[in-house]
């Protein structure tokens, strides 16, 4: 997904919100779960929190408390689109169900369980 110029994290999130508003949440169904799986946890956070934590390589709670520098904000904004590209590549390969299964297996194996 190319946006041309670097954008802030808030701008990237606004774009995703607008996109899902236009085409429906089904388009990114499983995105949060996939990023949480990459993070190895953080199941209670939003997709924004999961991407933020993935970018920083830290726990979602710590990521939420982290104040981004201007450079980090721009890089995180671009990271949103990089992560969406990776996610959509798996969706286009027919792997959405597999991603949900991997997420479920990881949650159960980690003792978190399912709601």
C-alpha positions in Angstrom: 0.0 0.0 0.0 1.7 3.2 -1.1 0.8 6.6 0.4 3.4 8.6 -1.4 4.8 10.7 1.4 5.5 9.7 5.0 2.4 10.2 7.3 1.9 10.4 11.0 0.6 7.5 13.0 -2.7 9.4 13.6 -3.0 10.1 9.8 -2.4 6.5 9.0 -5.0 5.4 11.6 -7.5 7.9 10.2 -6.9 6.5 6.7 -7.6 2.9 7.9 -10.7 4.1 9.8 -12.0 5.8 6.6 -11.1 2.7 4.5 -13.0 0.4 6.8 -15.9 2.8 7.0 -16.1 2.8 3.2 -15.7 -0.9 2.6 -16.7 -2.5 5.9 -14.7 -3.9 8.8 -14.6 -7.3 7.1 -11.8 -6.0 4.9 -9.4 -6.0 7.9 -11.0 -8.8 9.8 -8.2 -10.6 11.6 -5.6 -7.8 11.3 -5.5 -7.1 15.0 -5.3 -10.8 15.9 -2.5 -11.3 13.4 -0.5 -8.4 14.8 -1.1 -9.6 18.4 0.2 -13.0 17.3 3.3 -11.4 15.9 3.7 -9.6 19.2 3.3 -12.8 21.1 0.5 -11.2 23.2 -1.3 -8.0 23.9 -4.7 -9.5 23.3 -6.6 -6.8 25.0 -5.4 -3.9 22.9 -6.9 -2.4 19.7 -5.3 -2.9 16.3 -3.6 0.6 16.8 -2.1 -0.6 20.1 -0.9 -3.8 18.6 0.8 -2.1 15.6 2.3 0.5 18.0 3.7 -2.3 20.2 5.0 -4.2 17.2 6.8 -1.2 15.9 8.5 -0.5 19.2 9.1 -4.1 19.9 7.7 -3.8 23.4 4.7 -4.8 25.4 1.4 -3.0 24.4 1.0 -1.4 27.9 4.5 0.0 27.7 3.9 1.1 24.1 0.8 3.0 25.2 2.9 5.0 27.7 5.7 5.7 25.2 5.7 9.2 23.9 6.7 9.1 20.2 9.3 11.4 18.8 8.5 13.2 15.5 10.6 10.7 13.6 9.1 7.7 15.4 5.6 9.1 14.7 6.3 9.3 11.0 8.0 5.9 10.9 5.1 4.3 12.8 2.6 5.8 10.4 4.4 4.1 7.6 4.7 0.9 9.6 0.9 0.8 9.6 0.9 0.5 5.8 3.7 -2.0 5.8 1.8 -4.2 8.2 -1.4 -3.9 6.1 0.6 -4.9 3.1 1.9 -8.0 4.8 -1.6 -8.8 6.2 -3.3 -8.4 2.8 -0.7 -10.6 1.1 -1.7 -13.4 3.4 -5.4 -12.7 2.9 -5.0 -12.7 -0.9 -3.1 -16.0 -0.5 -6.3 -17.4 1.1 -4.8 -17.5 4.6 -7.3 -15.5 6.6 -8.7 -18.6 8.3 -5.2 -19.9 9.0 -4.3 -16.6 10.7 -7.3 -16.9 13.0 -6.5 -20.5 13.8 -2.8 -19.5 14.6 -4.1 -16.7 16.8 -6.5 -19.1 18.6 -3.9 -21.8 19.1 -1.4 -19.2 20.5 -3.9 -17.8 23.0 -4.9 -21.2 24.2 -1.3 -22.4 24.4 -0.4 -19.3 26.4 -3.1 -20.0 28.9 -5.1 -16.8 28.1 -8.0 -18.7 26.7 -10.8 -17.4 24.5 -13.6 -15.0 25.5 
